[in-house]
Every structure is written in C-alpha cells, then in structure tokens.
Amino acid sequence: MKKLFCVILAATFLLAAASCGTGSKETPAESAPTETTAADTLTTEAPPETTVPAEEPTSAQGLAAETANRYLRITDALSQRYGTGEISDNGYFLRGLAFVRLIDLDGDGAEELVCGYENPDRGEFFSYVNEYAVYGPDSDEPLFDPRPVSNFGNGDAPGIAFLTKDGQTYLEEYEGGIRIRYHHLESGSLITDISFEESEDYENGTVTAWLNGEECDEAAALAALEQFEEGGQKDRTEFFDYENAGTLAQVLRETDRTLNRLETLGGAGM
C-alpha cells in the first residue's frame, strides 16, 4: 500500500507546502499536428468518393442539450467558487476545479457530472483537489453530500478512482488499504456494493477484518474483494505528481475536452 510512501512524502514537502499558493501555472500546450499540403497528396487519379456518416443525434450521445447546459452552469459556479483548474506553483498538485468528467454511474445511458475541486474548508495541510461532487440532470444541487478524495491523510496520494465492470461503473472509496468500498448510483443515491475493512493489533500481531460490516476471516474478505474487482477496469486520476511526469497537465486537458463537449451538446439544442 502507500502508507510509508505518504509519510515520507509529507515530510519531504513540509517546506514546500507554502509554495502551494494561489498562483497559477500554465498547462503545457499540446504539440501542433504536422501540416499536410495539397501537393503532398496529389495523385493522377481522382480519389474515390466516400460517404461521411451523419453525426449522432444528441440523444444518442446520452446527454440532452438541456442537461449539458445545466452541467455548464454547475461547472461555472464551481469555478467561480473554487477557482479554475490549475497546477500549483511547485508543479506537484492540482488546484481549483481541475477534474470534470461525464460518467454514467447509474447505468441509464445518461451521464452524470463528476467534479473534483479544492475546497479550502476541508483544511488539509497541503493545498490540492480534495473533494468531489456528483450531479444529475434534474438539479443544480449534488446528488449526495460532496465527499473527500483519497488523500495523504488516509494513506494514499490524492485522487479519485472508478471501476467499470459488466457495463456498470463504481466509485471507489480507498483509505490506505484498511478500508476499501465500492459504490454505484441508484435513483440518485449512493449504494454500497462491497465494503472491506481491517484493523491490526500490533501488540498481539492479530488482524481483524470485516466484509460488508460482518467480522470475517481476513483471507476470505480479501478474496471477496478481489472477486468483485476481477474482470473490471480501474481508472484512477491522481491530483498529485511527484515526478513531474506531465500527468497533471493531461488531467487538465481532459477537463477542457469535457467542457468543450458540454458546450457542443448544449449549443445543439439552441
């Protein structure tokens, strides 16, 4: 797990914490595609005719124009409240409204809006994206109370993860390996599908585990968790980049793509 890593990491960045200020850092621009001139593709024969498929209707893309415009209003409000998404001055963290994704969490074909942002009221030592909220198509209010992302305090790097399996997408709640839960959305409510917890008695060298709230043999509980995850694809986005590998800029680019898609879908209904 990442407990030891995070303890070392917190000490390493104690002096750097002050640099996680409000200043923004420009997202690296994507490299421009190579231009191709007409002379490069000139042939002696006319190219064969091709049929361009018609663009899918908005309804077929799973998101109505009205919903897209609602989601844009929500992201605008979050951006005004928490700031636009940016990389911290020291290059290690994402701040502001940095994570915006469209994910179908209830399996009805219409995507929910998932937003991750930095809420200063949570009071972490470091400044980074520390909270996420999920919105549906019928209200400007989140479907359930905003939740903390996995973070240094619970033994993990700041981030958010989803497991997709058999057409269903689950939210993962992770706390340093000692508490792992998967939830899905049903009628606007967050439903827990599986819960694993364990605690260790260091004096006696014993471990107690719980599966869905019931005390259970640790091996059996871990096997049940592994079986739940088996065959699924886990996608994790981290809001921290210790090695400056460019992953934070990629997160911001994906957020921009999502916002651009919302603008396109919203404009289709005008």
C-alpha positions in Angstrom: 0.0 0.0 0.0 1.1 3.6 0.1 1.2 4.4 3.8 5.0 4.5 4.1 5.4 6.4 0.8 2.9 9.1 2.0 4.7 9.5 5.4 8.0 10.1 3.6 6.3 12.3 1.1 4.6 14.5 3.7 8.0 15.2 5.4 9.6 15.9 2.0 7.1 18.6 1.2 6.7 20.2 4.6 9.0 23.1 3.5 7.4 23.2 0.0 3.8 23.4 1.3 4.0 27.2 1.4 4.6 27.3 -2.3 1.2 25.6 -3.0 -0.2 29.1 -3.2 -2.9 30.7 -5.3 -0.7 31.3 -8.3 -1.5 29.5 -11.5 0.8 27.6 -13.8 0.1 27.4 -17.4 -0.9 24.0 -18.8 1.7 22.9 -21.3 0.3 23.2 -24.8 -0.2 20.1 -26.9 2.1 19.9 -29.9 0.6 21.1 -33.1 -0.2 18.4 -35.7 2.1 18.3 -38.8 0.5 20.2 -41.7 -0.1 18.4 -45.0 -0.3 20.4 -48.2 -2.4 19.6 -51.2 0.9 18.9 -53.1 1.8 16.2 -50.7 -1.3 14.2 -51.5 -1.6 15.0 -55.2 -2.3 11.9 -57.4 -3.1 11.4 -61.0 -6.4 9.8 -60.2 -9.4 11.3 -58.5 -9.9 10.0 -55.0 -12.8 7.6 -54.6 -16.0 9.0 -53.2 -16.5 8.4 -49.5 -19.7 8.7 -47.5 -19.3 10.7 -44.3 -21.5 9.3 -41.6 -24.0 11.7 -40.2 -23.3 12.9 -36.7 -25.1 11.1 -34.0 -28.1 12.9 -32.6 -27.6 14.5 -29.2 -30.0 11.9 -27.6 -27.9 9.1 -28.9 -24.8 10.5 -27.2 -26.5 10.0 -23.8 -26.8 13.7 -22.9 -29.6 16.1 -23.8 -28.8 19.7 -24.7 -30.8 20.9 -21.7 -28.7 18.7 -19.4 -25.5 19.8 -21.0 -26.4 23.5 -20.4 -27.2 22.7 -16.8 -23.9 21.0 -16.3 -22.2 24.0 -17.7 -23.9 26.3 -15.2 -22.8 24.0 -12.4 -19.1 24.0 -13.6 -19.2 27.7 -14.0 -20.5 28.1 -10.4 -17.9 25.8 -9.0 -15.1 27.5 -10.9 -16.2 30.9 -9.6 -16.3 29.5 -6.0 -13.1 27.4 -6.0 -11.1 28.8 -8.9 -10.4 27.4 -12.3 -8.3 24.2 -12.6 -4.5 24.8 -12.4 -1.2 23.4 -11.4 0.3 24.6 -8.2 3.4 26.8 -8.3 5.7 24.0 -7.3 4.2 21.7 -10.0 3.2 18.9 -7.7 -0.5 19.5 -7.2 -3.8 20.3 -9.0 -5.9 23.0 -7.6 -9.3 24.7 -8.3 -11.9 22.9 -10.4 -9.4 20.6 -12.1 -11.4 17.5 -12.6 -14.6 17.5 -14.7 -15.9 14.2 -16.2 -19.1 12.8 -17.6 -19.7 9.2 -16.3 -22.8 7.1 -16.3 -22.9 5.9 -12.7 -26.4 4.5 -12.6 -26.4 2.7 -16.0 -29.3 4.5 -17.5 -27.3 5.7 -20.5 -27.3 9.4 -19.5 -24.0 10.5 -17.9 -23.7 12.2 -14.5 -21.4 15.1 -13.9 -18.4 14.4 -11.6 -16.4 17.4 -10.4 -13.3 17.4 -8.3 -12.0 20.6 -6.8 -10.1 22.1 -3.9 -12.3 23.0 -1.0 -10.3 25.1 1.4 -12.8 24.4 4.2 -11.5 20.8 4.4 -8.4 22.3 5.9 -5.7 19.9 4.7 -2.1 20.8 5.3 -1.4 20.8 1.6 -3.5 22.7 -0.9 -4.8 20.4 -3.7 -8.0 19.0 -5.1 -9.5 17.3 -2.1 -13.3 16.9 -2.7 -15.6 15.7 -5.4 -19.3 16.0 -6.1 -21.7 14.2 -8.4 -24.6 16.0 -10.2 -27.6 14.6 -12.1 -29.6 16.1 -15.0 -32.5 17.4 -12.9 -31.0 19.7 -10.3 -28.1 22.1 -9.7 -27.5 20.5 -6.3 -25.2 17.5 -5.9 -27.0 14.1 -5.7 -25.3 13.4 -2.3 -23.0 15.3 0.0 -19.6 16.1 -1.5 -17.0 13.6 -0.5 -13.3 13.7 0.2 -10.9 12.2 -2.4 -8.4 9.6 -1.2 -5.5 11.6 0.2 -2.3 11.7 2.2 -4.3 11.6 5.5 -5.8 8.2 4.7 -2.6 6.6 3.3 -3.0 7.4 -0.4 -2.0 10.0 -2.9 -4.8 12.5 -3.7 -7.0 11.1 -6.4 -10.3 9.6 -7.5 -10.9 6.1 -9.0 -13.7 4.3 -10.8 -14.1 0.6 -11.5 -16.0 -0.4 -14.7 -17.3 -3.9 -14.9 -20.1 -5.6 -16.8 -21.4 -2.2 -18.1 -21.6 -0.7 -14.6 -19.3 2.0 -13.2 -18.5 2.1 -9.5 -16.9 4.8 -7.4 -14.0 3.5 -5.3 -13.5 4.8 -1.7 -10.0 4.0 -0.6 -8.3 4.5 2.7 -4.8 3.2 2.8 -5.8 -0.4 2.1 -7.5 -0.7 5.5 -10.9 0.4 4.2 -12.0 -0.1 0.6 -15.5 0.4 -0.6 -17.3 0.4 -4.0 -20.5 2.3 -4.6 -22.8 2.8 -7.5 -25.6 5.3 -8.1 -29.3 4.2 -7.9 -32.2 6.7 -8.1 -29.8 9.5 -7.1 -28.5 7.7 -4.0 -25.1 6.2 -3.5 -25.4 2.5 -2.9 -22.5 0.5 -1.3 -21.8 -2.8 -3.3 -19.0 -4.1 -1.2 -17.1 -2.9 1.9 -13.8 -4.3 3.2 -12.2 -3.1 6.4 -9.4 -4.4 8.6 -7.5 -3.3 11.8 -4.3 -4.7 13.2 -3.5 -5.3 16.9 0.2 -4.6 16.8 0.8 -5.8 20.3 -0.7 -9.2 19.7 0.1 -9.4 16.0 -3.5 -10.1 15.1 -5.7 -8.7 12.3 -9.4 -8.3 12.4 -11.3 -8.0 9.1 -14.9 -7.1 8.2 -16.8 -7.8 5.0 -19.9 -5.7 4.5 -19.9 -4.9 8.1 -19.6 -8.5 9.3 -16.5 -9.8 11.0 -14.7 -12.2 8.7 -11.5 -14.1 8.1 -9.1 -11.7 6.5 -8.2 -14.0 3.6 -11.9 -14.6 2.9 -12.6 -10.9 2.9 -9.7 -10.1 0.6 -10.8 -12.9 -1.7 -14.3 -11.5 -1.9 -12.9 -8.0 -2.7 -10.6 -9.5 -5.4 -13.5 -11.4 -6.9 -15.6 -8.2 -7.1 -12.8 -6.4 -8.9 -11.9 -9.3 -11.2 -12.6 -8.6 -14.9 -13.1 -4.9 -14.3 -11.1 -2.0 -15.5 -10.0 0.5 -12.9 -9.3 4.1 -13.9 -7.6 6.3 -11.4 -6.8 10.0 -11.7 -4.3 11.5 -9.3 -4.2 15.2 -8.4 -0.5 14.9 -7.4 2.6 14.4 -9.5 5.8 13.9 -7.5 7.9 13.1 -10.6 6.7 16.0 -12.8 5.7 13.5 -15.4 3.2 15.7 -17.1 0.2 13.8 -15.7 -1.4 16.9 -14.1 -1.4 18.7 -17.5 -3.1 15.7 -19.0 -5.9 15.8 -16.3 -6.5 19.5 -17.2 -6.6 18.7 -20.9 -9.2 16.0 -20.3 -11.2 18.5 -18.2 -11.1 21.0 -21.1 -12.3 18.3 -23.5 -15.2 17.5 -21.3 -16.2 21.2 -21.0 -15.9 21.6 -24.8 -18.2 18.6 -25.3 -20.7 20.1 -23.0 -20.6 23.4 -24.9 -21.1 21.5 -28.2 -24.0 19.5 -26.9 -25.6 22.5 -25.2 -25.3 24.5 -28.4 -27.0 21.7 -30.4 -30.2 22.5 -28.5 -30.3 26.2 -29.3 
